[in-house]
Structures are given as structure tokens and as C-alpha cells.
Amino acid sequence: MGPNQGQGVPADPDNDGLMWDINAYNVSVPIGGSFNSTVPGWGNGVLQAVVTGLVTSEINASSVAPSLPNDLAASRLQKTLANSTLQDVTNLVQADGSLSLQFPADEEGIEYNLFAIYLVREHERTAADPSTLEGPQTPAQDFVHNGSWTVDHFSVLGAQTMTNFWETYLLVNGTKELLMEVGNYGWEDSVEINPYVYWTRDLPEAFNAKFGYAINKWLPLLFHQNQRWFGAPSEPVWWITDEPDAGNSHIADYRATLTDLYGEYLGALNSWAEQYLDVQYSAQISYNLAMDMQQNIPVVDAPECESLDFSDDIDAYRQYTGPAHLAGKRIVSSECGAVSNEAFQQTLTELMWHVKRSIAGGINQFVFHGYPYSGDYGNTTWPSFATFNYSYSEMHGRHQPAWDYYSDPLNFTARLSYIFQSGVPKVDLAFYQYFTTYPGHRGSNYMLPDLANSGYAYEYISPKNFDLPEAYVKDGVLAPDYQAFKAMIVRANDSLTVEGTTKLAAFANAGLPIIFSGGTPSYLASFNQSGATYVNQTIQTITNLPNVHIVPYEGLAQSIASIGIVPRAKFNVTTSQLYTSWRRDDENNNDYIFVYNDAAGRSLGEGSTAATIEFESVGIPYEYNAWTGEQSQLLNFTQTSNTTSVYFQLAGNQSTIVAFHGATNTTSTQSFQHLQSASPQILGISSNSSSSLALKIGSETETASGSPSILLSNGSIQSLPSTSASPFTLHNWTLLAEHWDPPTNLSDISTVAVKSNTTHLLPDLVSWQSIPGLQNVSGRGYYSTTFTWPAESNSSNSSSPLGALIDFGPAIHTLRATLNGYALPPLDPTHATADISSFLVDGTNELQAVVSTTLVNVLRPIWGQLRTSGVAPAVGVPGPEEYGLVGKVTVIPYETINVQLS
């Protein structure tokens, strides 16, 4: 909606729709003393309030207490004001700013303080004006050419300031009509503004209307933790009160008001996009800000978060997707892939890790970060303009050696998005969550692994989300047409609201299981004594219902299971971390489940797991390969009247999609014969007809010994012949390394790279860091080797057809391969395997593989010469990366045995 992050547009500096702020000045007065002077700060804005209060204590502190939940800790001098002495004396200030006050002498404390708070226009730039830019600039003749100001994000007027500029200056001369033809979203990035206190001119009136008391007396409390958590003005003194909650109830009321006003701003932009341009609206909502993020997520058409600020944390994503799903949003988007200190270092394997964790958290659309301008640019060196001065990944584009191979991971992402934008999500559990602030870089809220280890999927919803139309209970299920939550979890340290508690009681009385974890909550996050009594009485009343349970904090998964609530995808894994994400497509009568084995923090190739997952669905089970687009009917599973169990072996960070066609959770639709279990030597199963299966049988290994056998769905066991064909590793590789070097003139960005080749003979595969001459080389590697088929050691007396798989192991970045000139299908880089049987010839077979690298290794020697708009990299020289094929490449022969099922 504007330059930079979309926070504003060019405007007259006196426009009332620009960003507002309040500034505070204070002086101390001795107990029993007087003040007879001009209030401090007079003339520095419009006087908002003058407040006095007795300071009773002061300490140096650094802990997060006594803050509201989810606030951040900071080192500060913490001063306590006596609540009973706080007074709003604004009406005593004279027209010239003078004030005369006599303070009591009979109070015990340190001193009195007089605060003067002023309303100011912050005049924060979102795009610089010509006078502040370096180099020759044309002086601005009017505000249109004088940079952009941040608009007021807490009023409809702020939104209108943006839309008025668009309508008057941009959407003219046919631009509007063209944009309507191709546009999909209006969009604003995360709100990263830097006031002293998030504010808008009409906030005091809105506060009073919402809570029935004036905010003026409590303004001194707002000058900590109510500004952007990073890059904000330092506030070394925190003012609190001697109330039981240190005055936090007033801060909570301020934040609740702010949240409402931000919602009005978002709503105005969303309506304008829909009505004026016939497009949708998307925004990154509320994180970084002192307000309830979850309340406003449903306001826009396509809420967006980001992998960076959500720390790739699946639990954190669920805090964002819960409200969006409850509101029926088909799209929950992510600005995906930004990582600190990773410019020109990010592999596509890593980028897909970001995608998979996002899908597991309920995200289903991806906007990759980022694509910089790739042509010549002033005061900028090869390889391209680098946003944030090389601080964040990634600079995708034609200068990347992998650019020609991006289609494989992008197609993978597109297929995931397509499936998980279908239907509606189904989620086992809802966590109640009310935070009045969401500082940046979100992390997990529920920290224990037991729910995930047992297969429970969960999301978070705020009490304000209870007002959504779909937030109702039917047959003991919350939101039956969307997530269909089986229970709601409320924790003892949760903050309550009056309206949310009323709804919670209604859910409980309608039969929804409510689980109080660690005890019942009692804190009302609002200044409302009668409300505090009400919420505590209401909570205690519903604990008498048979569907309401108070359980220990530890062992939550066990407690939930003990009351008969089971996950839709049930498993028991403790050595690794499996996640599932479920979509129900009623239109096609299908269930889709994303199954992901997360290996965060593990080295390449580590973290594999095996598990049986019991799905709460029956129908014809399929496995979807998002890398190739292939749909394969699963032929090895067990099924009851309402569940299907499937055994999985997944490499670290590997994922798959399970689909149930004609799915239901009540009556089995299976009538064909299939396997219920198979020995490990069986490498693959396919259907020849309704009466026979083709089994790929490999040789014995350390983990797969003895004769292979299968258990059929009719209960019969069949023993199968063994094969003597053994796997073999490929050696004696030729590597042609294509070097991508910088041009002699580093300002020549139009040149993709200066390319040259070197050849290397490799008895075995090793990293480029171990190959002389390739340590500081980036580019592409073309590998080739040959092998004889069938190998002499694989001579078989069997008449069964002999085929083979190839296993490259995990890939570092990109990998494509051909055998005898035939391209292998796209390879999953977490475990790059393919069936090569149709490409094999008797005798000599030639295998070729091409890998690409990032650019970091070639940039390391010239790191100090790199510039973006004349600015050197903001980070130090990065370390070297491993490149190339680095594991064993193995050919795994198998024999095909046809098994009759009758």
C-alpha cells in the first residue's frame, strides 16, 4: 500500500491521518512541597494530560515481572506510584501552561512526581525525502515528491490517507482498470513503527466509551512496553502502581482499545480493496505490536505472517492460523524464508524446511523472501542489489547458480499449497489464549512435547474470536463446520475477559469438554472489580459440569486421552518429532493429511523415523508425492470400522501427503484385498489388477533379515522367495565444476557470472571443501560415472524381473539426474531416491547428476568489496559452505514378485 513496507504514502505533513504519538515530561517535587511554574515540556505538542502522584519506592529491576503475560523483560529503574494519590490536574493548567499546586506533607514516600503528556505528530518517514538522501537530488516541489510519511494505524482516517493518495495520484489514466484485471491483493507488511507509545488522537474517547473511565490518570504507566520491541526509543524508567497487579489492568484496557482501533484501520483498507478495486486485502497483522494479535486476524481477506518473526515455530504459527481458520479464511499466507545473516547462503533444501514447518502449522500460501532488482544499480556491486545490506536471505534470481532448477522446489510448494487450500482444516484441540501484546519473534506457548508426540494437533484462539459466527458448539464439538475442536484447554495462568468467560461458560454448558490445565485461571485483564468477581464465580460454577476437567499441567496428553479424546492422527513417537496437518474436502469427499518428520537441529541426513499412524478416516488411502505430482494407492495398511493405520518411514525433514478418497470416519468403504504388513525387504508395492500385487523384493540387510513375508487383509500369511541381488555403491566419478566468478568490474551486475570449467576425478564423493581448487568456488557441478548392469555379484537364478532403485541420500541444495540420457523424476532432497528400472540397459549404464551451489563461497574472498547503494555488508565474512554430492550413491536391485490375492 506504500513504499518500503507499505506503512504510509506521500502527504501534507500536517495531515491528521498521519502517525500520532504522546511524549511525556516529568519533574519531582518534595513531599509537602509546591509546584508554581510552567508545566514541563510546554510547547512541545498539544497538552494531553497533567498527572501527579506520590512515589513510594524505586528499585533497579530486569525481570519481566510485574508485566502482563507475553511482555518482554528489560533492565530499568522501576518506580512505584501510590494509586490513591494519582490525580489528573489537567483542568488546573492555565492557558500559558502555568500551574500552581501544593502537595500534602503527611504522606510517606520518596517524592511526588508531576507528569505532563503531549499529543504530537510523530512525522516518521517510511520513505526518505530528497533532502536526506545522499548524492545529487532534485529538490521536492510538492509533498507528492517529498518522500512518504507513516500513517495513523489506529484510525479510519489513517487508512483513508493512504487510499486517497492512491485514488488521486496512482490509480489514474487507466492504471486502476489494469490493476483490476491482474491484481489479487492489496497488502501491507508487518507494522514496524517507532512511537514512544502507540497512539491515535481519538484514543482517549474510545477508551472511555469502552471501559467507562478516563485514561488520563494512567498515562504515565504506558511509557514502557507499548512501543515496538526493537528499534524503539529507550525508556529506562518504568512507572507502576501499588495496585495488586501493579496497574497492569489499565495497560490491558489501553491495549484492548488500541486493538479495536487497529481493527477499524484494517477494516477500512479491506473494504476499500474489495469495493474500489475488486481485489482482496492481505496484511501482516499485529505481531510486533502491543495488542491482541488474534482479535484482528479475521478482519482481512488473507492474513499473512512470516517465517522470520514466527521463528519457524509450528506452535507460533498455530497461534496465528487458529483465528484465521475459525473465521473461514481459505488462505493464510507467509512471507517465507528470511533468515538473519544468510544472504547468498540459503539452500533450497533449507527453504523447503521453512515451507514444511509452515504447512504443519496451518500456513498454505508462500511469498518467498525475496527477489531483488537484478540489473545494474547505482553504487552496487555484483551479484546484485542486496536488501538489508546482506543481513537477510535470500537474493533469489538469475545470479543464483540454482536459478534454472528452482522449478522443482517451487512445484513442490505449489502442490502443497493446492492441496492444503482445499476444504477446511480439522484440528483436535483449541488452546484458549489472551495476550495483550505480541512482541516480535514469536515462539512456542505450549512448551512441552507430549501433545505432539501423541499426535494431537492444536491451535490457539482468543476470547475475541469467540464472537465469530462459527464459534458455536454442536454435539460437543466447537466450530463443527471448520476445525471441529474436540476440546478446549484453559491454563491456570491464562488472562480472562468478561465476554470471553461468558462464552466459555456457554461452550461448557453446550457440552464442549473444557480442560483446565494446572488449575483454574483467576486474573481478569481489565480494570473492573465486579467483572473480576464475575469471571471467578463463573469459572468455579462450570467446574461442576461433567465435561469440565481440572488436570495437572504435566502429562496433558495423557490427561486428555484418559477422558476419551483421541487425536485424528494418532501415533506415539518420542525419539523424533512428527507433525500432521489435516484438511477435510467435503466437495470431493476426501481427507488430506500432511505428515512431516521434523529434524530441526539435526545434521544433513540425520533424524529419520519410523512410525505407524492411525488416521480417524476410512476410504481408499493414497499417498501423494508433492515432488512429482504422483498419486499412488496405498496397499499396505490396516483398517477398522472408523480408522486406518499406515506405517511410515521418513528421513529427517521428509514429508508426505496421505489422502483418503471417498473418506468417512464411520463406515469402511474397503472391499479389495491389500496388505496389512510386509517384511522390510519389500521395497515397494503396486497393483497389477484387482486380484494381484507386484512386490519389489530387495536383499537381506542388517535390519531386514530372514525370508520376506506378507500379511494379507484376509488374515493369510504368505512367505516369499528371497533375492540374492545386493546393493552396490558407485565409485570413480568425474566432476566437471562450472565456476561462477564475479566480473572484473564489480559494478557490472548485468553479467550473470564469468564462467569457466575445471575437471576433477573422484574415487569417492566428497565435499568441494575437500577438493583442491574448489574451496572458494561457487557454481554448478556436473557429475558422471558408469556401472554395469546387472552387476556380476547380482547374478540371479530367479526368473523374476530384475529392477533397481537409486539412492543419492540427502541433497545439500539442488539435484537433478539422468540415466542413459533419460531424466529421472524430481528428487526429494531429504532422501533423493528414484526407480530407475525403465532406464537400465544390459551392460554399461551412464549416470549423470548436476548440482548447484549458493554464491557464498565465491563471495567470501571479495566480501569487503561488496556494496549495496554504496553501503558495505552489515555482517562479517560468512564461513564456507559444503557443496556438491557428499554421500554414497547406491544402486539397490530388486526382484518383482507377483502375488495373487484370491
N, C-alpha and C positions, 0 to 999 in steps of 0.2 A: 504493500500500500504506500510505500515511500522508499527513498534511497536507504542504503545501508541495511538496517534490519526492519525497515518499514515503520519506524516509530513516529514519523512526522513528515511534514511537507513544507515547502516554502510558504511563508505567511508574514503578515504585518507583525512586527514584534509586540505590538500592543493588543493583538488578537486575544480575546478572552477564552478562546478554545485551546490555547497553549498550556503547557505544563505549569501547575501551581506547586507551591511549597510553603512551609512555615519555618521561620527561623526564630530561635529563642536567645534571649539575653537575660542575664540574671545578676543580681547583687546581693550580698549578705548584709544583714542588719543585726546588731546585738540584741539579745533578749532585753526587753524594756526600752530599746532604742526607738528612734523615729526615722522616717524617710521623708524628706522635703526637697524634692528635686525633680528633674525631668526623668521619666522612666527610661531605663537603659535601652539603647538601640533606636531611640525615637528618630523617625525619618527614614528608616530602612524598610519601608513597606507599610501596608495598611494594618493598623493595630487590630489583632485578633482577640487578645485577652491579656489581662494582667492578673497574676495569681500570687498569693502569698501563702507561706506555710512554715511550720516550725521543723527544723532539722533536729532529730533526736539522736541519731547515730550515724557514723560513717565507717566503712571498712574497705580494705582492699580485697577484691574478690576476683575469681577467674572461673568458677564453676558455672554451669548452665542455670542452676537454681538461683533465684526463685522464678525462672521464666515459665512461660506457657509451654506445653508439650510441643516438641519439634523445633523449638528455638535453638539457636547456637550459642555456645559459651563464648565469652570474651573476657580479657583482663580489663578491669575498670576500678575506679573509685565508686563505691556504691553508697549512696546517701539515702537515709530513710526519713520521710516526712510524716508527721503526725496527722492522720486522716482528719481528726476532729478540728485541726487548726487551718485546714486548707480553705481559702476564700477566693472567690472571684471578685476582684475590686475594679474591674474594667470601667464600670459606670462612674467611678470617682476620678478618673483621669480627665484633666481639663483639655480644652481644645489645643493648647500649646504643648501638651504632653506632660505637664507638671502634675505631681501627685503628692499629697501630704497624708502620712499615716503614722499613728502611734502604736507600737507593738506592746503587748502585755509583758509585765515584768514578773509575773508569778508562775511562769511555765518552766519546766525542767527540760533542758536540752542543750544543744550546742549554739544555735543561732537561728534567726529567721532568714528566709530567702524570698526575694521578690523576683518573679519571672515576668518578662514582657515578651509576648509571642506575636510575630508579624506575618501577615499573608504577603507572599511575594510571587512574582512571575520568575520561574527558575531560569528561563532563557537558556535551556540546554540544547546544544546542537546535535542533530542526528546526521547532518552532512555539513561540512565546513563551508564558510563563506570565502570569497576570493581573497579577502584581506589577510586571512590567516594561512593561506596556502603558500608553499614555497615556489619560487620561480616566477616568471612573468605571468601576470594575471590581468584580465580585463576588469576594471572596477565595476561593481554592480550598479546598474542604473535604476533598479527597482527590486522589490522584495522577491520577485519570481526568480531572479538570478543571484540571489544573495544567500544561497545555502538553504538548509531546512532546519526547522525548529521541532523539537519533540512536542507532541500534542498532549492535551489532558486525557489521560487514560481512564478517568473516573467520572466522565460525563458524556452525555449525548452530544454536547457542543464540541467536545474534542473529536468525536467521530465525524461530525459534520464539517469540521475544519478540514479534515482530510478529503472527504468526499466532495466538498465544494471545490477544492482545488482541482481534483480530477475532472469534475464536470466542466469547469471553466477553462482550464488550460491544457488538459491532456486528451480527454475523450471528445475531440473536435475533428472536423474535416474528415469524417468517415472512420476515425480510429475506433470509436465506440462500436460501430457496426461490425468492423473487422474483428474486434476483440470478442464480441458476442458470438461470432462464428467459430472461433477456435478456443476461447477461454474455458477453463474448468473451475478455477478457484481464484478469488481474491485471497490474499494471505498476508499475515504479519508474523514475524519471527518472535522469539521469546522476548519479553519486555525487560530490557536491561537499562533502566533509567536510574538516575542518581540523585534523588532529592534527600534532604535531611529527614523528612517524614513524607510518606506517600499521602498526597492531599489533593483536594479539589475545593474550589471556592464555596460550594454549597454543601460541603460535608457536615458542618455543624447542624444545619437544618434537618438534613436527612437522619443524622444521629438522634436528634431529639424526637423526631417523628417515629423512629423505630423503637427507641428504648424509653422514652418518656422522661429523660433528664438531660441536662446540658453537658456538653463535653468540656467546656472551657476550664473548669477547675482541675481537670485531669490531664490537661495538655502537657505538663512537664514530664509525665510518665511515658509519653510517646516517643521521646527522642533517643531511644535505644531499640534496636532490633526491628525497627519499622522503616528500614531503608534497604536497598539492595545489599545482599550479604557480602558482595565483593566489589571493590572499587568505590565503596561508599565513603562519605566523609567520616572521619574518625570521631567517635563520641566517647571520650574517656570517662565520663561521669554518667552513672545510671541513677535515676531518681525513682524510688519505690515508696510505698506507703507502709504503715504499720498494720494494715488490714491483714486478716489471716492468710490471704493469697497474695500479699504484697502489692495489691492494686491490679493484679492481672485481669480481674473481671472487667475492668474499664478498658484495658487494652483489647481484650477479646471483643467487647462491644464495638470499639472503633474498627477493628479488623472486619467484623461482620458487616458493618456499614460500608466499608471500603469494598468488600466483596460484592455487595449488592450494586454499588455504583459502577464497578468494573463490568458487571454483567450487563448493565444498561448500555455501556460503551460498545461491548461486543455485539449485543443485540442490534444496535443501530447499524453497525457495519455489516452484519449478516443480512439484515433486511435490505439494505441498500444494494448489496451484491446481487441478491436474488431478484429484487424488483427493478433496479435500474439497468443491470447488465445481464440478467437472466443466467447468472453463474452461481456457483456455491461459494461459501466462505470457509476458510480454514485459518486457524491461528494456534500458536503455541501458548497455552493458557496457564497463567498464574504462577507456574513454578519460577523461582527467584523472588517471589513477592510475598508480602505479609498478609495473606488472605487464604481462605479455604479454596484450594485449587479445585477440589472435586465439585463444588457447587456450580461452577460456570462451564465445566467441560461440556455439558449438554447444550449450551447456548448456540454453538456454531455447528455448521453442517458437517465439517470434517475436522475434529480436534486433532492436533499434532503434538507429539512430544519429540524427544531426541535421545539418541543413544549416549551422547556425551553427558548431558545433565542428569540422565537417569542411571548413569554409571553401568550401563548394560545389565542392570539388576532386574531379574524377572519379577521379583516381588514388587519392586518400584514401578515397573510397567503396569502391574495389576492394580496399583493404586490409581492409575490414570485410565485404564481401559474399563474398569468396573462401572463408573458413571456413564461412560460413552455407550457401553453395551446396554445398560439399563434404559438409556434414552433411545435405543434403537438405531444408533449410528452404524451404518454399514461399513464406513471407513474410519479407522484410527491410524493416523499416519505417523511416520517417524522421519526426522532429519537424521540419517543414519551414517555412521562411520567416522565421525570426527574423534580423533584421539590426540591428546596432548603430546607434543614432541615427536610426532610421527610423520611429518611431511616427507614425501617421496620415499617412505619406508613401509607403507601398509601393503600387505599382500592381499590378494583377492580371497585366499583361504580365510584370512582373518576377517575380512569384510563379511563373508558369509557366516562367520561365527556371530557377528553382530546381528545379522538378519535372523538367524535361528533362535537366538535368545529373545529377540523381539517377538517372533511368532509364538514362542512358548508363553510370552507374557500377554498375548492377545492383540499385538500390533499386526496390521495386514496391508500396509502400503508404505513404500520406501522411497525417499528422496535422498539420493546419496550426496554426501558432502566430500568434495564439491567439484565443480567444473570451472576452472579459471579461464580467463581470456588467454588464448594460446598464441596470439600473434605478437609482433614487436610492440613493446610498451616502454614508455619513457623511463629512463634511469633504472631499467630492469634487465637482469641477465638471464641467459639460458639456465634451465629449460623452459621456464615460463613465469609469469606473474604468480606469486605465492601469497595467498591470503594469510592474514595474521602473522606476516613476517616469518614464515616457516614454522610456526608454532603448532599447527594442527594438520592432520591428514584430511583429505588427500587431494593432490592436484591431478585428478583424472583427466585424461586427454591424450592427444596424439603423440606427445613426447614420452609417454609411458611405453616401454617395450612390450607390455602385455596388451596394449590397446586393441590389437587385431583379435584377441582371444577373449575379450570381455563378454562376448555373446553367451558363452557357456554359463557363467555365474548369473548374468542378467536374466537369461531364460529360466534358470533355476528359481530366481527370485520372483519372476513373473508368474510362474506356475504355482508357487506357494501362495502368492497374493491372490491369484484367481480362485483357488480352492477355498482359501480362508476369508474371502469376501463373500462366499456363498452361504446362504442360510443365516442362522443366528448362532451365537456361542451358547454352549451349555457348560455351566460351572458348578461344582459341588457345593462350595461354601462361600458365604459372604462375611467378611470382617466389617463390623461397624468401625468407622474411623472419622473422628472430627479433629482436625488440626486447624488452628487459626493462622498458620504460616507454613509456607513451603520453601525454605531456603534451597539454593541450587545444589546440584549434585546429590540427587536422591539416592537412598539406599534402602535396604530391607527394613520393613517394620516388624514383621514376624521373623525372628532371627533363628528359630530352631528348625532342624531339618526333618522333623518327624512327619509332618504333613506331606511334604514332597516325597519322602522315602516310602510312604504308603500309597501314593498315587492320588492324594486329594489335590484337586485344583481349586483355587480360591481367588477371589477378587475383593476389593475394598469399596465400600460405598459410604458416603457422608449422609448425616441425617437430613440435609437439604435435598439429597437425591430421593428421599422417601416421598417427596411430593410429585415425582414423575408419574405419569399415568400407568405405567407398567409395574409400579411398585405396590403390588397387592398380593394377597395370599389366597391360593386355591388348592384344596386338598393337601394342605400342609407344606406347600411349595411357594416360595417367594419369586415373583416375576415369572410365572409359568410359561409365558409366550417368548421369553428371552432366555436369561441364564438358567432359570428353573433351579434356584438355590435350594438345597435340601435343609440348610440350617444357617443361622446367623450366630457369629461369635462376637461377644462383647467382653472386653477385658477390664479388669479392676481399675486400671489406670486410664481408661478412656474418659474423655471430656463429654459431658452431656449438654443437650439443649432441651428447652421445654417442649418445643414442637417435635423434636426427634424422639423424645421419651414417650410422648403421646402416641406417635406412630409405632414405636417399638412395642408398646403395650397392645396396640391394635393387632400387630402381627402375631404376637404371642397368643392373644385371645382367639385369633383365627386359626390357630393350630400350628404355626411355624415353630419348629424346635429352636429355642434360644439357649445358647450355651454361654454361661458366664465363666470366663477363664480366669482363675486366680482370685475369684471373689466378685462382688458386685461393685460397679463404679458409683461414685457419690459426688464428684465435682461438677457443678454447673458452671460452664464457661460464659458467665454473664453476671452483671450486677443486678440481682433480682432475688431478694431473700425469700419471698413467697414462692418463687419459681424453684429455688433450691430445695425448699421443703417438699414441694410437689414432686419433683423428679425422684427424690429419695423414697418418698412414700409409694410412688408408682412402681419403681423398680422392686421394692420389697414385696408389693402386692403380687406382681406377676411371678415371683419366685415360688409361689404356692401352686402354680399350674403344673400339671403332669408333664408337659412338653418343655418345661424350663428347667435347666440343669446347671448347678454350680459345681465346677470341676477344678482340679488343681491346674496351675499354669503349665507345669511339666507334664509330659505324656498326653498332650492334647489329642493327638491322632488316636491313641488307644481309648481315650475317653469317648471320642466321637463314635468310634467303632462299637464300643460297648453299649451304646443306646440304639444301635441298629442302622446307623447311617454309613453307607459304604460309598467309595468313590466310583465314578463311571468307568474309570480305567484303573483297575486295582493291581498293585504289584507290591513287592517287598524287596527293596534294594537299599543296601547300606554302604557298599563299597564304592559306588559311583552315584551319579545323580541323574535320574530320568525325569523328564517333564512331558506332559501331554497337554494339547490344546484341542478342544472339541468344537466342531460346528455341526449343527443339525439342519439339513436341507429338506424341508417338508415338500417343496415343489417337486423334487425328484425322488423323494423318499429315500434319501441317502444320509448316512453319518460319515463325517470325515474327521479323522483324529491324527494330529501331528504328534509324532513320537520322536523325542530328542534325547540323546545321551550327552549331557554336558560334561566337558572335560576341562573346564576353566582352570588355569594354573598348571595344567599338565604339559609336558614336553610333547613335541610332534610325534604322533604315533602311539602315545600312551592313553590310558583311560578307557579301554574297551570294556564292554559289559555284556552280560547275557541275562535275560530275564523273561519270564512268562507274564504277559499282561492279560488280565481278564476284563474284557470290554462289556459294558452294560448295553449290548446291542446284538441282534441276530439278523441274519440276512446272508447274502453271498459276500464273503470277505475278499477284498482286493488289496494289493499293495501298489501304490502309485510312486513311480520314480520321477521326482521333480527334475532330475538332471537330464533324463532322456525323454520324458513325457510318456513313458511306457506304463500301461496299466496291466498288471498281472494278477490273475486269480490266485488267491492263497489256497493251497491244497493240503496244508498241514496245520490242523487246529482241532480243538475240542469245543463242543457246544452243549449247553444246557437249554432249557426252555427259554431262558432270557439272557444268557451271557455267551460270549465267545472268547476262548483263550488262545493266544498265539504266542509262540516262542520267538524271541528276537535275539540276534547277536549283532551288536552295533559297535563300531570303532569309536574312539574318542571324538566327540563333537559331530558324530554322524546322526543323520535324521532320516526318517521315512514318513510316509503317509499311509495310513490304513483307512480304507473306505468299506462301508457296508452298504451294498446295493439292495434296494428293497428292504431297508432296515426297519427294525422294530425292536422293542425291548420287552415283548410279552410272549410271542409265539415264534418258534423256529420255522424258517422257510426252507431249511436244508432238506433235500431229498436225494442228492447224489452222494456217491461214496467218495471218501477222501482219507487222508492220513490223519491219525491223531498224534503220532510221534514217529520219529525217524532217527536212526543212528547218526553220529556226527560225520561219518564218511560220506553221507549223501549230501552232495554239494548243490543240488538244485532239483526242482520238481516241476514238471509241466504236464499238461493234459493232452493226451493223444485223441481221446474220444470220451464219451460218457462212461465207457467201460474199462479204460486203461490209462495208466500214467507212465510217463517216461522219467526215470530216475537217473541222475548223474552221480555215479559212484566213484569216489576217489579212493586212494590207497590208505592203508593204516598210517596213523601218526601217533605221537606220544599221547595225545589227548583223544584219539579215536582208534582204539584197538579192538581186535576181535572181528568176527563176521558181522557185516551190516544186516540190519533187520528193520522192519516197519510194523507199526500197529495201525490197522485199518479201522475206519469208523464203525464197521460191523463187529468189531471186537477181535478179529482174527489177526494173528501174528504171522508174518512171512519172513523167512530168512532169505538173504540174497547172496549171490556169489561175490567174493572179494575180487579186487583187481590188483595186479602187480605193477601197474603204471605208477611211477613215483614222480613227485615234483622235482624240478631241477632249476637251478639259478643260472641266469645269463651272465656271461663274463665277456671280456675283451671288447670293450666299447670304443667307438670313435666319436669324439666330441668335436664338432665344429662350433666354436664360440664366436658369435657375432657381437663385436664390441660396439656399444653406442656411446661415442665420446662427444664432448662439447665442441662447438665450433671454435676456431682460433679467436674470432671476435665474439666474446661472451655476450655482447648485446644483440647478436644475431639469433633471435628467437624463431624466426621463420624457418630455419633449418631444424628439422626434427632431430637429427643426430648425424655425426660424422661416423660412418660405419666401416669396419674392417673385420677381417676374419683371422682366427688362429685355429690350428688343429691340434688336438691332444688325444693321445692313445691311453686308455684307462683299462687296466686289467680288471678293476672293480670300480664301482661307482663311489665317488667321494664328493664332498662339498667343494665348490670353487675356491673356498678359502684354503683348501689343501692342494690346489693345483698351481704350480709355479706360473706366474704371469697373469693370474686371474683374480688376485685378491682385491684389486681396485677396479674391476671391470663390471659393468652392467650391460645388459642387452638380452640376447636370446641364445639358447643352447640347442643345437641340433645333434641328437644322439642317434647312433645306429649300431646295430650288431646283427649277427646271424645265429641261427640254431638249426639243427637237423631234426626233421620230424618224419616218423616217430624216432625218438632217441633210442639208441641201442639198449639202454637199460630199461626201456619201456616196451620191449617186445612182449606181446601178449598172445597167448594161445586162444583167447576168447574170440568168439565170432561177433561179439557186441561192437557196435561202432565206437571208435575212439575219438574223443574230442578234448578240448583243453580250455582252461581259464588262464588269463594272465593277471598277475597281481603286482602292481607297481608300489604297493604300500601307500603311505600318505605323501601328498604333493605339497611342496612349500608354497607355490604361487599358482602358476597355470601349468597345465599339462595336456597335450594332445598327442595322439599316437596313430601310426598306420602299420599294418602288417601286409607285406607284399603289395603295397600300393593302395590297400583298402583302408579307409578311415575307420577307426574304432569309434563307437558312440561316445558322447561326452562322458567324462570320468568324474566320479565323486572324489574330490581331493582328500577327503578324510580317509578313504580306503579305495584307491583307484584300481578297480578290477573290471574285467570285461570277459565275455565269452568270445574266443577267437576261432572257434571250430570251423565256421564257414569260410574263414580266410586262410586256413592252413593248406599247405601243399606237401606232398611227399618229397622228401629231400631237404634242400636248403630253403629256409624262410628268412626274410629280411624284416627286422623290426626297426622302425624309426620313431623317435619321440622328440617333440620340441617343447622346451620350457622357456619361460620368460622370467625376468627379474624385475625388481624395483630399480630405482635410479640411485639409491643412496650410496652404494659403493663407489660409483664413478664421481659422485659429488663430494665425497669426503676430502679428497686432496685439494679441491678448489673452494671448500666451504667458506673460507674467509673472503673470497672474491664475489660471492653471490650477493645480489641486491634485488629488492622489490621496491619500486618507486624511490630508489636511492637509499633504502634502509637495509642494513645488514640483517642476517638471520637473528632472531631473538633468542635462539637456543644454541648451545655449543655443538661442536662437531659430534655427530652421532657415531655410534660404534658400527663395526662391519656386520653385514647380514650374511647368513648362509644362503647360497644359491645352488640350483641345479638338481639333478636326480641324486638322492643321497642314500637310498636304502638298497635292498636287494630287489631285483625284478625276477619274479618266479613264474615259470610256466607250470600249471597244475593239470596234468592229464586226468581224464575220467572216462569211464565206460558208461554207455547208456543202456539201461535195462528197462524193458517194458514189463509192467506189472498189470495183470488182469485183475479187475476189482470185483468181478462177479463171483 
